Amino acid sequence: MRALFVAEVRKRFGSSLLVISVQVKDIDLSKESPCGHGYVTCFSIYGGTVDNEVCNFAADEKAPHQDQLWVDTMLDGNEVSQ
């Protein structure tokens, strides 16, 4: 099954992949769609290729390779940096 999926992705998009996941709150999915409703609490982005040649979201060239980006939209500025 995975091989068929990868073959279809390659046929349609070449080897590039960009996956975005969004989490929302204060929404009743039985009554409304996520588009234009609720509040986005966070989102993540993965960038790469089906051959694992990934893009790099790292802050600079000296930082470790980072193929995923996670953004917390609920921060209010009072959190302690880790």
N, CA, C and O of each residue as an XYZ file, in Angstrom:
328
protein
N       0.812     -1.190      0.000
C       0.000      0.000      0.000
C       0.867      1.269      0.000
O       0.594      2.210     -0.746
N       1.912      1.290      0.842
C       2.801      2.454      0.902
C       3.458      2.700     -0.446
O       3.585      3.846     -0.876
N       3.876      1.634     -1.113
C       4.537      1.782     -2.414
C       3.593      2.411     -3.435
O       4.025      3.227     -4.250
N       2.313      2.045     -3.401
C       1.340      2.645     -4.314
C       1.149      4.123     -4.009
O       1.037      4.938     -4.925
N       1.110      4.471     -2.731
C       0.972      5.865     -2.326
C       2.164      6.685     -2.810
O       1.991      7.756     -3.390
N       3.371      6.182     -2.570
C       4.587      6.894     -2.984
C       4.620      7.044     -4.497
O       5.004      8.098     -5.005
N       4.228      6.020     -5.215
C       4.212      6.094     -6.681
C       3.232      7.170     -7.154
O       3.533      7.915     -8.086
N       2.073      7.252     -6.521
C       1.085      8.269     -6.898
C       1.582      9.668     -6.576
O       1.390     10.587     -7.372
N       2.220      9.847     -5.421
C       2.776     11.150     -5.046
C       3.844     11.568     -6.052
O       3.862     12.717     -6.492
N       4.723     10.656     -6.417
C       5.783     10.974     -7.391
C       5.196     11.354     -8.742
O       5.684     12.273     -9.399
N       4.154     10.651     -9.155
C       3.537     10.931    -10.449
C       2.919     12.336    -10.456
O       3.029     13.062    -11.444
N       2.284     12.704     -9.374
C       1.580     13.987     -9.325
C       2.474     15.173     -8.958
O       2.312     16.263     -9.506
N       3.419     14.964     -8.029
C       4.171     16.084     -7.488
C       5.680     15.966     -7.632
O       6.406     16.786     -7.070
N       6.172     14.986     -8.357
C       7.612     14.763     -8.405
C       8.045     14.210     -7.059
O       7.353     13.368     -6.487
N       9.163     14.662     -6.551
C       9.623     14.127     -5.272
C       9.409     15.097     -4.111
O       9.797     14.792     -2.983
N       8.800     16.257     -4.361
C       8.623     17.255     -3.308
C       7.405     16.970     -2.448
O       6.351     16.579     -2.948
N       7.566     17.173     -1.142
C       6.469     17.037     -0.194
C       6.459     18.231      0.745
O       7.515     18.705      1.165
N       5.297     18.706      1.067
C       5.111     19.715      2.097
C       3.825     19.337      2.820
O       2.751     19.329      2.218
N       3.931     19.026      4.099
C       2.789     18.578      4.879
C       2.545     19.578      5.994
O       3.468     19.955      6.717
N       1.297     20.006      6.130
C       0.934     20.974      7.154
C      -0.175     20.382      8.011
O      -1.156     19.852      7.490
N      -0.016     20.472      9.328
C      -1.020     19.998     10.273
C      -1.416     21.169     11.164
O      -0.554     21.864     11.702
N      -2.715     21.387     11.319
C      -3.218     22.498     12.120
C      -4.128     21.953     13.214
O      -4.990     21.114     12.952
N      -3.934     22.430     14.436
C      -4.785     22.058     15.568
C      -5.625     23.268     15.961
O      -5.106     24.380     16.056
N      -6.931     23.053     16.192
C      -7.817     24.152     16.568
C      -8.581     23.810     17.844
O      -8.686     22.643     18.222
N      -9.114     24.842     18.504
C      -9.948     24.635     19.691
C     -11.211     25.471     19.548
O     -11.322     26.303     18.647
N     -12.157     25.242     20.445
C     -13.435     25.958     20.459
C     -14.184     25.806     19.143
O     -14.592     26.788     18.521
N     -14.357     24.543     18.731
C     -15.077     24.249     17.497
C     -15.858     22.952     17.691
O     -15.368     22.013     18.317
N     -17.046     22.909     17.163
C     -17.870     21.701     17.182
C     -17.888     21.141     15.767
O     -18.634     21.616     14.911
N     -17.063     20.130     15.527
C     -16.920     19.583     14.176
C     -18.189     18.927     13.652
O     -18.324     18.714     12.447
N     -19.118     18.605     14.541
C     -20.381     18.024     14.080
C     -21.290     19.096     13.474
O     -22.263     18.774     12.792
N     -20.968     20.382     13.725
C     -21.823     21.462     13.242
C     -21.142     22.421     12.273
O     -21.823     23.117     11.520
N     -19.810     22.472     12.279
C     -19.116     23.435     11.424
C     -17.756     22.895     10.997
O     -17.199     21.997     11.629
N     -17.237     23.456      9.920
C     -15.923     23.043      9.438
C     -14.842     23.856     10.147
O     -15.140     24.904     10.720
N     -13.594     23.391     10.118
C     -12.504     24.155     10.740
C     -12.201     25.467     10.015
O     -11.616     26.373     10.608
N     -12.586     25.581      8.751
C     -12.280     26.794      7.980
C     -13.092     27.977      8.496
O     -14.316     28.005      8.371
N     -12.399     28.951      9.076
C     -13.054     30.145      9.554
C     -13.734     30.007     10.903
O     -14.458     30.911     11.321
N     -13.515     28.889     11.596
C     -14.136     28.670     12.898
C     -13.091     28.244     13.913
O     -12.069     27.667     13.542
N     -13.328     28.519     15.183
C     -12.406     28.115     16.238
C     -11.139     28.952     16.237
O     -11.043     29.975     15.558
N     -10.168     28.489     17.019
C      -8.890     29.181     17.161
C      -7.764     28.209     16.880
O      -7.769     27.086     17.384
N      -6.808     28.626     16.088
C      -5.640     27.796     15.815
C      -4.762     27.810     17.067
O      -4.346     28.877     17.519
N      -4.476     26.632     17.631
C      -3.626     26.544     18.820
C      -2.167     26.295     18.457
O      -1.262     26.741     19.162
N      -1.943     25.587     17.363
C      -0.578     25.345     16.888
C      -0.658     24.791     15.477
O      -1.712     24.344     15.025
N       0.473     24.830     14.793
C       0.561     24.164     13.502
C       1.982     23.665     13.305
O       2.927     24.181     13.901
N       2.113     22.661     12.468
C       3.437     22.132     12.165
C       3.553     21.940     10.658
O       2.567     21.699      9.961
N       4.786     22.055     10.181
C       5.086     21.903      8.759
C       6.252     20.933      8.618
O       7.260     21.066      9.313
N       6.121     19.972      7.734
C       7.216     19.080      7.372
C       7.537     19.342      5.915
O       6.640     19.361      5.073
N       8.788     19.542      5.617
C       9.198     19.761      4.241
C      10.264     18.767      3.850
O      11.245     18.580      4.570
N      10.076     18.135      2.724
C      11.078     17.176      2.282
C      10.680     16.542      0.976
O       9.892     17.101      0.213
N      11.221     15.387      0.723
C      10.924     14.637     -0.485
C      10.647     13.196     -0.114
O      10.960     12.759      0.994
N      10.063     12.463     -1.039
C       9.794     11.056     -0.791
C      11.088     10.250     -0.686
O      11.069      9.109     -0.223
N      12.198     10.825     -1.109
C      13.492     10.151     -1.017
C      14.271     10.570      0.233
O      15.464     10.292      0.347
N      13.590     11.241      1.170
C      14.169     11.695      2.434
C      15.247     12.764      2.278
O      16.094     12.925      3.156
N      15.219     13.483      1.181
C      16.082     14.652      1.030
C      15.263     15.838      1.530
O      14.500     16.442      0.776
N      15.428     16.158      2.791
C      14.524     17.110      3.429
C      15.028     18.541      3.367
O      16.224     18.791      3.222
N      14.086     19.481      3.480
C      14.481     20.878      3.589
C      14.939     21.133      5.024
O      14.789     20.273      5.892
N      15.483     22.284      5.261
C      16.054     22.579      6.570
C      15.457     23.873      7.125
O      15.659     24.951      6.565
N      14.718     23.754      8.234
C      14.124     24.905      8.904
C      15.025     25.433     10.021
O      14.596     26.291     10.792
N      16.239     24.952     10.124
C      17.149     25.374     11.203
C      17.393     26.874     11.146
O      17.334     27.491     10.083
N      17.668     27.450     12.320
C      17.853     28.901     12.433
C      19.062     29.399     11.642
O      19.030     30.492     11.077
N      20.116     28.602     11.602
C      21.300     28.983     10.837
C      22.075     27.734     10.451
O      21.677     26.622     10.799
N      23.167     27.908      9.742
C      23.940     26.775      9.227
C      24.594     25.949     10.325
O      24.890     24.773     10.111
N      24.828     26.539     11.500
C      25.484     25.820     12.597
C      24.497     25.018     13.441
O      24.907     24.137     14.197
N      23.203     25.310     13.322
C      22.182     24.601     14.101
C      21.960     23.206     13.528
O      22.209     22.977     12.344
N      21.496     22.273     14.355
C      21.197     20.930     13.852
C      20.135     20.976     12.753
O      19.266     21.848     12.749
N      20.217     20.031     11.830
C      19.259     19.937     10.732
C      17.847     19.794     11.292
O      17.629     19.014     12.219
N      16.896     20.528     10.749
C      15.521     20.515     11.236
C      14.569     20.452     10.055
O      14.394     21.445      9.348
N      13.941     19.283      9.827
C      13.022     19.151      8.705
C      11.576     19.428      9.094
O      10.683     19.359      8.249
N      11.336     19.742     10.370
C      10.000     20.059     10.839
C      10.005     21.403     11.545
O      10.973     21.780     12.206
N       8.903     22.113     11.388
C       8.733     23.399     12.042
C       7.438     23.325     12.829
O       6.393     22.998     12.267
N       7.488     23.626     14.130
C       6.297     23.598     14.978
C       6.097     24.985     15.556
O       7.028     25.569     16.113
N       4.878     25.524     15.428
C       4.581     26.867     15.894
C       3.420     26.816     16.875
O       2.331     26.356     16.531
N       3.648     27.287     18.095
C       2.623     27.382     19.126
C       2.027     28.774     19.045
O       2.721     29.756     19.309
N       0.757     28.881     18.686
C       0.122     30.184     18.554
C      -0.558     30.640     19.839
O      -1.179     31.703     19.866
N      -0.448     29.848     20.904
C      -1.110     30.179     22.169
C      -0.185     30.900     23.142
O      -0.627     31.300     24.218
N       1.078     31.075     22.793
C       2.007     31.738     23.693
C       1.597     33.193     23.911
O       1.169     33.872     22.978
N       1.732     33.660     25.142
C       1.353     35.039     25.426
C       2.548     35.921     25.780
O       2.371     37.087     26.134
N       3.747     35.383     25.690
C       4.946     36.162     25.957
C       5.486     36.041     27.367
O       6.569     36.547     27.660
N       4.740     35.369     28.255
C       5.181     35.225     29.646
C       5.852     33.883     29.900
O       6.250     33.609     31.032
N       5.988     33.039     28.881
C       6.597     31.741     29.057
C       8.104     31.859     29.194
O       8.717     32.784     28.662
N       8.688     30.924     29.903
C      10.144     30.897     30.098
C      10.756     30.110     28.942
O      10.311     29.001     28.648
N      11.762     30.668     28.290
C      12.452     29.972     27.212
C      13.225     28.801     27.767
O      13.767     28.853     28.871
N      13.266     27.737     26.973
C      14.026     26.552     27.409
C      15.297     26.440     26.622
O      16.076     25.511     26.837
